[in-house]
Amino acid sequence: MSFFQDTLSIFKKRELLFLESYKESEDVYTFLFEKEKDLTWKSGQHGLFRITHKKIKNPIRPFTVASVPTENVLKITMGISDDPSEFKKAMLELKQGMKVSMSGPVGGFYLKDNNPSILIAGGIGITPFRAILKQIEAEGKGGEKQIHLLYIDSKKSYIYKDELDEIADNPSISVTYLDSRNDLHQEIDKFTTLYKNNGNYFIAGPKAMVDSISTYLQNNNISKRNIKKDAFFGY
Ligand SMILES: Cc1cc2nc3c(=O)[nH]c(=O)nc-3n(C[C@H](O)[C@H](O)[C@H](O)COP(=O)(O)OP(=O)(O)OC[C@H]3O[C@@H](n4cnc5c(N)ncnc54)[C@H](O)[C@@H]3O)c2cc1C
């Protein structure tokens, strides 16, 4: 999507009808919204979501759309701790039929070519990769792309695991679950040795983790322009 289209979509605000929410794990929740017919996005993009049913101080947050348009539902998944922000408290109050507003989706965090790609997710950073992998599954042309998902979570509470295992049946997609930084570096090294700067490097998750993996890659001679980052604040 071009910068021009991105700018247009960020100004396009729409109301989303809330359908349901459920717990994915101890402190992770998924929220589903109705997808209107004319709403579409590229898998990996994020929307700017605004609370509208009550007045709160900071009513807007970016969230990745974790579903693909063909699922006919707009899904977001977020970490919510025991002491949630006002925004997240308001999200938990949503009842069927209530609305939030969304601008976008926007952003350049999606696959643009068929080069081998490594997707590195830290915890909740799995959200864009669920969408990206679901898209490949829906298009049925995994064979053209070599995709390696590395999913690190120190608590080993891997959300979407059943779906990811199913997607990994596709011979061109591999999914590796990790819980230590050392093992993650080893897996990254395998990919950089094979593909160097002919591969795409996607990193999503808490900002500190994204920055440190990006530095690791650059120290291993991976060019900045081959590294795409989605850094989540607040974790
Ligand atoms: C492109 C993108 C996609 C995202 N997708 C997801 C997703 O799919 N799931 C998900 O759970 N989260 C996602 N996030 C993060 C999300 O927007 C929230 O920041 C996060 O959930 C924390 O929100 P909170 O209300 O709990 O905490 P907050 O109250 O927002 O913040 C907690 C802490 O972070 C600091 N902080 C907040 N925003 C900034 C900022 N812009 N710069 C520096 N410090 C800041 C605050 O000062 C505070 O200390 C995404 C963020 C981006 C940028």
The ligand as a Tripos MOL2 file, in Angstrom:
@<TRIPOS>MOLECULE
LIG
   53    58     1     0     0
SMALL
NO_CHARGES

@<TRIPOS>ATOM
      1 C1          1.8040   -0.8880   15.0970 C.3       1 LIG1
      2 C2          1.3790   -1.3670   16.4700 C.ar      1 LIG1
      3 C3          0.6340   -2.5240   16.5890 C.ar      1 LIG1
      4 C4          0.2470   -2.9740   17.8480 C.ar      1 LIG1
      5 N1         -0.4590   -4.1420   17.9470 N.ar      1 LIG1
      6 C5         -0.7530   -4.6390   19.1620 C.ar      1 LIG1
      7 C6         -1.4480   -5.8900   19.2870 C.ar      1 LIG1
      8 O1         -1.8160   -6.5460   18.3000 O.2       1 LIG1
      9 N2         -1.7120   -6.3340   20.5440 N.ar      1 LIG1
     10 C7         -1.3370   -5.6320   21.6660 C.ar      1 LIG1
     11 O2         -1.5970   -6.1000   22.7780 O.2       1 LIG1
     12 N3         -0.6890   -4.4600   21.5710 N.ar      1 LIG1
     13 C8         -0.3860   -3.9470   20.3550 C.ar      1 LIG1
     14 N4          0.2550   -2.7410   20.2570 N.ar      1 LIG1
     15 C9          0.5450   -2.0150   21.5030 C.3       1 LIG1
     16 C10        -0.7300   -1.2570   21.9790 C.3       1 LIG1
     17 O3         -1.0380   -0.2060   21.1150 O.3       1 LIG1
     18 C11        -0.5560   -0.6770   23.3940 C.3       1 LIG1
     19 O4          0.5300    0.2120   23.4020 O.3       1 LIG1
     20 C12        -0.2800   -1.7430   24.4390 C.3       1 LIG1
     21 O5         -1.2980   -2.7170   24.3690 O.3       1 LIG1
     22 C13        -0.2280   -1.1420   25.8300 C.3       1 LIG1
     23 O6         -1.4050   -0.4690   26.0870 O.3       1 LIG1
     24 P1         -1.9080   -0.1650   27.5710 P.3       1 LIG1
     25 O7         -3.1820    0.5670   27.4300 O.co2     1 LIG1
     26 O8         -1.9130   -1.4410   28.3600 O.co2     1 LIG1
     27 O9         -0.7400    0.6700   28.1960 O.3       1 LIG1
     28 P2         -0.4830    2.2440   28.0580 P.3       1 LIG1
     29 O10        -1.2780    2.9110   29.1080 O.co2     1 LIG1
     30 O11        -0.6900    2.6920   26.6650 O.co2     1 LIG1
     31 O12         1.0810    2.3950   28.2750 O.3       1 LIG1
     32 C14         1.8670    1.6310   29.1430 C.3       1 LIG1
     33 C15         3.2600    2.2880   29.1580 C.3       1 LIG1
     34 O13         3.7930    2.5170   27.8380 O.3       1 LIG1
     35 C16         4.1580    3.8700   27.6380 C.3       1 LIG1
     36 N5          3.8090    4.2920   26.2560 N.ar      1 LIG1
     37 C17         2.6090    4.2030   25.6780 C.ar      1 LIG1
     38 N6          2.6390    4.6460   24.4070 N.ar      1 LIG1
     39 C18         3.9070    5.0800   24.1900 C.ar      1 LIG1
     40 C19         4.5690    5.6500   23.0780 C.ar      1 LIG1
     41 N7          3.9200    5.9000   21.9250 N.pl3     1 LIG1
     42 N8          5.8810    5.9460   23.2130 N.ar      1 LIG1
     43 C20         6.5430    5.6900   24.3590 C.ar      1 LIG1
     44 N9          5.9560    5.1450   25.4480 N.ar      1 LIG1
     45 C21         4.6660    4.8440   25.3680 C.ar      1 LIG1
     46 C22         3.3250    4.6290   28.6660 C.3       1 LIG1
     47 O14         3.9650    5.8390   29.0450 O.3       1 LIG1
     48 C23         3.2530    3.6590   29.8430 C.3       1 LIG1
     49 O15         4.3790    3.7290   30.6410 O.3       1 LIG1
     50 C24         0.6310   -2.2570   19.0120 C.ar      1 LIG1
     51 C25         1.3720   -1.0830   18.8860 C.ar      1 LIG1
     52 C26         1.7560   -0.6340   17.6270 C.ar      1 LIG1
     53 C27         2.5650    0.6270   17.5420 C.3       1 LIG1
@<TRIPOS>BOND
     1     1     2 1
     2     2     3 ar
     3     2    52 ar
     4     3     4 ar
     5     4     5 ar
     6     4    50 ar
     7     5     6 ar
     8     6     7 ar
     9     6    13 1
    10     7     8 2
    11     7     9 ar
    12     9    10 ar
    13    10    11 2
    14    10    12 ar
    15    12    13 ar
    16    13    14 ar
    17    14    15 1
    18    14    50 ar
    19    15    16 1
    20    16    17 1
    21    16    18 1
    22    18    19 1
    23    18    20 1
    24    20    21 1
    25    20    22 1
    26    22    23 1
    27    23    24 1
    28    24    25 2
    29    24    26 1
    30    24    27 1
    31    27    28 1
    32    28    29 2
    33    28    30 1
    34    28    31 1
    35    31    32 1
    36    32    33 1
    37    33    34 1
    38    33    48 1
    39    34    35 1
    40    35    36 1
    41    35    46 1
    42    36    37 ar
    43    36    45 ar
    44    37    38 ar
    45    38    39 ar
    46    39    40 ar
    47    39    45 ar
    48    40    41 1
    49    40    42 ar
    50    42    43 ar
    51    43    44 ar
    52    44    45 ar
    53    46    47 1
    54    46    48 1
    55    48    49 1
    56    50    51 ar
    57    51    52 ar
    58    52    53 1
@<TRIPOS>SUBSTRUCTURE
     1 LIG1         1 GROUP 0 **** ****
